[in-house]
Amino acid sequence: MLSAEQLALAIQQNVTAALAEDIATGDLTAALIPADKIATAYVLSREKAICCGREWFDACFRKLDPEVKINWFTQDGQCIGVDQMLCEITGNARALLSAERPALNFLQTLSATATAAHQYAQAIKDTSAVIMDTRKTLPGLRIAQKYAVSCGGGKNQRVGLFDGILIKENHIAAAGSIAAVLKATRNASVPVQIEVENLDELKQALNSGAKLILLDNFNITELIAAVALTQGRAILEASGNVDLNNVRAIAETGVQRISTGSITKHIHAVDLSMRIDT
């Protein structure tokens, strides 16, 4: 679960970087508008989606105009429809024009992530499995996308290499064996997960006391066998080649978790537009 402090810091860093990237030494086009001009704008959704990213959106405008007024008609995590007005913004016209693209970039990208997570979560509805995110996120938007996954109904895993242990094939090879590398985690104060590629490795992990095991690219038959072999001794997570066509079948094997990078990296930006009210 992301903390309020993590989110606040991410919003500040993301928005500062986005505005600096776009405006740099000044918005030459917005400078054509009188400096004291006040304007009202609204944002429309052109397609169905799950709304996400309001705080990032708002921060873009408030960074340029602390007095801006933003009135939202939807919440993060709510479904939005075609031609739905999402919010109304009133403030300095130059600020509205300069913040428009970075603000919409955040809103359309995070809404896309939330929408993808929602689609996967709905596909396994009424099973005992949950959809988990991964570290396969857009550079610089790790926290933002993990927040979006949670808005869409998915669950968060470790943020990075610093707050959890995931032992993969190369870690096992470097350590010498599954038993050896798991022994080294005996006093770990963070979650420990190990990746296995076949049923024999699963047996080794279970015999070495693993409690959280990632089943890498197991097919449906192998997943069923893995669940039967484990008998509840560890939490099993299926990963690899997961899509909307097979995620339901994977969930019905009895695994508790399903992770997929597609909800954060294979996304299609939601079609949004901002219009100045004339």
N, C-alpha and C positions, 0 to 999 in steps of 0.2 A: 504494500500500500504506500503510495506516494504521500509525503508529508506536505503540510501547508508551506513549510519553509522551502522545500525542494521546488514546489510549483512557483512560488513567488520569485525565487532566484532565477528559474528558467525563463519565466515571462520577461523579467527585466533584461536578462542577457540576450534572449532571442529578439526582442523588440529593438533594443539598442543596436544590435548588429544589423537587423533588417533595414532600419531607417538610415543608418550610416552607409550601408551598401547602396541604397537607392538615391539618397539626397546628397550625400557627400558634402560638397562646398555650397550647395544651394539648389533649390528647385527653380530652374530658369523659366519654366512654363507657368508655374503658379505665381511667379513674380509679376506676371502680366495683370493679375487681379488686384484691385485696390487693397491696401494692407488692412484697412479697417472693415472690409466687407464681411457681413455675417450671412451665412447660407444654411439651408437645411437640405439634407440628403437622406435617401432611404436605400436599403439593401433588399434585393429580391432574390429568391431562389428560383432557378429555372428547372429544377428537377427534384424528385423525392430523395430525401437523405436523412441522416441523423445529424442534427446541429452539434457543432463542437468548436470551441476556440474563442468564446466570447471575451475572456480575459485578455488574450493576446490581441484581439481586434480592438478592444477598448483602449488598451495601453498604447497602441500606435497613435491614436488620436489625442489622448491625454498628454502624451509626451510632447506634442507640438502645440496643443492648446489645453492647458489645465482647466479651463472653464467650459470645455465642451460638454454638451448634454446629450446623452445616449439613452434612448428609450427602446428597450427590447420587448419583442412580442413572442419570444420563444426562449427556452432554456437549453443549456447543454444537455445532451442525451435525449432530447425530444425529437420526434419525427417531424420533418418539414415537407411541405408539398410544392407542387409546381405553381409558380407565380405568387408564392406566399411572401408577404412583407415580413422581413426578419427584424428590422430595427429602423429607427429614425434618429438622425444625428443632426444637431444644430451647434454651430460654432464658427470660428474664423474660417472664411472660405479658403484661404491659402492653406491652412492646416488640413482641412478636409481633403483638398486635392492632393496634397503631398503625402498624406497618410493612406490614401485610398488603396494603392496597389499592395504595399506591405500588409495592411490590415486584411484585405481580401485574400492574399496569399495564405496567411495563417488560417483564416476561417475555412477556405475551400479545401486546404490540405488536411486539416484536423477533422473536418466533417467527413472527408473521404475515408480517413482511417477509422473513425467511429462507425461509419456506414458499413465498411468491410467487416469490422469486428461484429457488428450487429447481425449481418447476414450469416456469419459462421455460428454465432450464438443461437440464432433462431433455428438453424439447420439441425442442431443437436438438442433442441428443447425437449424436455421431459426424459432425457437420459441422465445418468449420474456423472457424466463427463463435463469438463469446463474447457473453454478456449483460453489458451495462454499466449502471451506475446513472446518475442525474442529480442535479441540485440540487433536484428537486421532492420535498423531504422534509418531514416534520412539523416545525414550528418548534421549535427548541431540541434536536432529536434528530438533527441532521445526521450527526455522527460515529457515534452509536449505530446508525442505520439503515444507514449504509455498512458498518459492521462486520457487521450482520445479512445484508446482501446477499452479503458474502464467505462467510459461514457457509452460505448457501444455494447457493453455487456460481457466483455472479456475480462481476464484477470492478468495482473502484472507479475512478472518474475523479476529476477535481479536486474538492477539498473545497469550495472557494468561489471567489470572484473574485480571490483573492490568490495562488493557486498554479497557475494555468493560464490560457491565453488561448483564449477561444472567440469568434470573430468572427461576429456574426450580421447579419441584414439591415440593421438600423439602424446598426450600426457601419460597414458598407460604404457606406451612404448618406451618413453623416456624413463619412467619409474621402474620398468622391468616386468610388472604384472598388475593385474587388477587388485590382488590381495595387498601388494606392496603400496600401491598408491592410496588405497582406502585406509590402510594402517596409518599413513601419514596425516590423515584428516581426523584422527581420533579425538583431538582436543579442539577441533574447529568450533568457533562461536557463531558461524554463519551457516546457512543451508548448504548441504553437500549433495550433489547429484552426480551420477556417473552414467555415461553413455555406453550402451552395448549394441553390438551389431548382429548378434545371433543368440540362439537359446543357450548354447554352451557358455557364452560370456555372461548371460543372465544368471545362470546357475552359480558361476564364480562370484558374481557380485552379491547375490543373495547369501552365499556361504561366507562371504567376507563382511556381512552385516550391513550392506547398503539398504537405505530406507527410502531413497528417491532415485528412481532409475528411468533413464530416457531410452526408449526403444527406437533406434535409428533405422528408418526405412524398412520396418517390418511390414509384410503384407498381412492381409486380414487373417489368413490361416495361422500365421506365426503370432499375431497379436492374441488370438484366442488361446493358443498354446501357452503363451507367456503369462496370460492372466491365470490359467489353470495351474501352471507351475508355481507361480508366486504365492497363490493362496492367501492373499492379503498381508503378506509379510513386508511389502514395500508399496509405495505409491508408484504407479506406472504412468509414464507420459509417452504418447506416440508422437513421432515427429518425422518429417521427410515425406515429400510428395503428397502433402495434404491439400485437397481442394474441395470446393463446394459439392462436387459430384460424389466424393467418397467419405466426407467427414462424418456423415451420419452412420455409415457402416462401421467406421473406426470407433465411434462412440459406443456402438452397440456391442463391441467385443468385451466391454467391461473395464477398459482403461479409465483411469480417473481424470487424466489431463491430456489435452491435445494441443500442441504448439505449432504455429505456422507463421513464417515470416511474411507471407503474402498480405496480411492485414496491415502491415506497415510499409512494405516496399513495393508491392504490386497494386498500387492504388490509382484511382482515376479521380482527379480533382473535381469537386462538386461545382456545377455551373452557377455562379453567383454574379450579380452585377450591382453596382452602386450608381444611383442617379441623383443629380442635383435637382431639387424641387424648384421648378420655374413658375 
